[in-house]
Every structure is written in structure tokens, then in C-alpha cells.
Amino acid sequence: MIPTERIEAKYYKYKFHFVSFPEELYFLHGYINGNDIYINKNDSMELQSLTMIHEVVHAECDDGQDLTDHRPIKTGRAEFFADHIASRDVRRYLA
């Protein structure tokens, strides 16, 4: 199994969609909407895996508020936490 398939199997509660984001959203790697998680299919396998776990952390730990505005401290903390956990956990899928 490839890493993304292993992550999908572990987090079967979420439906992962691999899509191409528009050119003007080149910086966007993933997006979550309820139990649907959208991943940029143009990213590398490693970045897709990292993004999948990052978005799962948001789905499981955030309080449901919109985090697209990166100015508030709360958003920064949520992003830092999701990055930290994803960076730590993605290694077991890439090994």
C-alpha cells in the first residue's frame, strides 16, 4: 500500500478527495469541509501524506471555527499544533 492509502485506511471516518486546486491557490495543500478532506493531487506523495494528517488533526481537535484567516493567535496555535502532530506522525506512513 502507498502512504496515502494507509492513511485513508486508518482514518476511514473521513472521505479523502484528491483534486487539483486552481492556479491562484498554489499555496493551498488541503482543505476540510466536515468529514470531506480535499488534498491537492499535484503535490508529492510525501506532502499529500503530511497534508492528510494535518487536516485530520484539525478535524479531530479544532472546535469547528473557520481557520482561513491567519491573523488571529488562535489560528496560529491551531496551525502550529496540526503541523507538529502531522510532522511527527507522518513518518510511520512514509517508512
Order of alpha helices (4+ residues) and beta strands (2+ residues): alpha-beta-beta-beta-alpha-alpha-alpha
